[in-house]
Amino acid sequence: MWAIILLLALIAAAAWIRLAPTDPADWHVALDIQDATGPCGPDAVIPMTGAAQAACLVSGTPDAALARLAGIAEASPRTSRIAGSPEEGRITWVARSALWGFPDYITAEARPEGNGAQLDILSRLRFGRSDLGVNAARLRDWLDRY
């Protein structure tokens, strides 16, 4: 009997994690990240509890910077855009873990900076307190491919 109750609880939790509605207004928000000091790359990533952020300087326009990052993000497994566009200056994606489908939300913004643009990115979890470094690893991968 307890085994059945436990199994049903696990199934319900897994269903909630995968099927919980996403309101873009909760995640597609303005970022408040410090000024960038260097180029994009894995070293630009700052790990935080349950999240990671990066700020880096890129050549080209803000639109072009976001479009390039969008190509990298949307080629990543289990990652899809939930709001925004390069023209808007902000894009938010959801990326899900392979086994349980835990959602992480990634928001990127770009703004003019000198002769190029500053690219700001925040990747954070929705459920729990620890992401076991997944958000930092994702940003390092994306910025390495940038």
N, C-alpha and C positions, 0 to 999 in steps of 0.2 A: 504494500500500500504506500509506504513512504517513498519507495523507489519511483512509483508512478507519479506521485506529487512532485518529487524533485525533477523528474523528467519533464513534466508539464511546465514547471517553473522555468526550467532552462529554455524550453521551446518558446515560452512567452517572452522571456528576456531577449532571446535572439531575434524574435519577430519585432519587438519594440525597437531594438537597436537599428535594424534594417529598414523598418517602415515608419519610424517617427517622422512626422512632417517637418520640413525645413522651411522656415520663413526667411527669405533672403534679407528682410529688413533687420533681422537679428545679427546677421553676419556680414552683410555688405555695408560696412561702416568705414568712416574716415579713419585713417591710421595716424598715430602720433609717434613717429619714429625719429630719432636723432638725425642730424645731418650726416650724410655719408662722408667717409674719409678716404675711400679708395675704390678700385674697380670691382666689378662683380666677380665672384668666385667663391669657392667653399670657405675661405677665410673670412668672408663678410658675414657669416651666419653666427648669431648669438643665441645659444640655447637658453631656455627659460623653463620653469616648471610647467609642464603640459603644453609647451609652445616653443616656438623659435621665431626669430625675426632677423631681417637683413636690410641693410641700406647700402646701396652702392651707386657709383657713378658710371654712366654709359654714354657712348657717342650716339648721335642721332636725336630724333624728336621723342617726346614722351609717348606719342601714339605708336611710333615704331618700336620703342622699348617694350611696351605692353604687348604689342602684336607678336613680337619675337618670343616673349615669355609665355604668351598664350599658346603658341605652337608647341613649346616644350611641355607645358602643363597638360594640354589636352592630348598629347601623345603618351602620357603616363598612364599606366594601368589603373582602372577603376576611378578615374578622375574626370569630372565634368563641370562645366561652367553653370553656375546658378544665377549669376547676375553680372551686369556691367559689360563694358566694351573698351577697346583702346581709345575710341573717340571720347568716351565719358571720362577717361582718366583713371578708372578703377575697374578691376575685375575680381570676382570672388568665385572660387571653385570649391567643390566638395570632393575629397579623396577618401575612399573607403578601404579598410583593411581587408585582406584576402579571406581570412577564415570567418570572422564574426561580422564583418561589415561595419566596424566602428567608423563613424564619420569624423574627419578632420576638415576644418574650413581654412582655406588659404585666400587671403586678400592681398592684392598687389595694386600699388598706385605708382604713377610716374608724374613728375613735374619738371619743368625747365630748370636747368642748373648750369650756369656758365654757357659753354658752347654745346652742351649735350643735355642730359637728363639725369635726375636722381630716381632710382627705382627702389621703392620701399615694399617689403613683403612681410606679412605676418601669417604664420601657420599655427593653428591651435586646435586642441581637441574639443569635443562636445561633451563626452561622457567621461567621468572619472577625474583623477588628479594627476596621474602620471601617464606619459605617452611612451615611456621607455626609449626616448631619443628619436622616435620616428619622425616627428616634425622637423627636427634639425637635420636628420639624414635626408629627408625629402628636399629641403631647401638647398643643402649642399649639392645634391645630385642635379637639381634644376639649374643652379648657378654654375656648376661645373660644365653643364651643357650649353649654357648661355654664351 
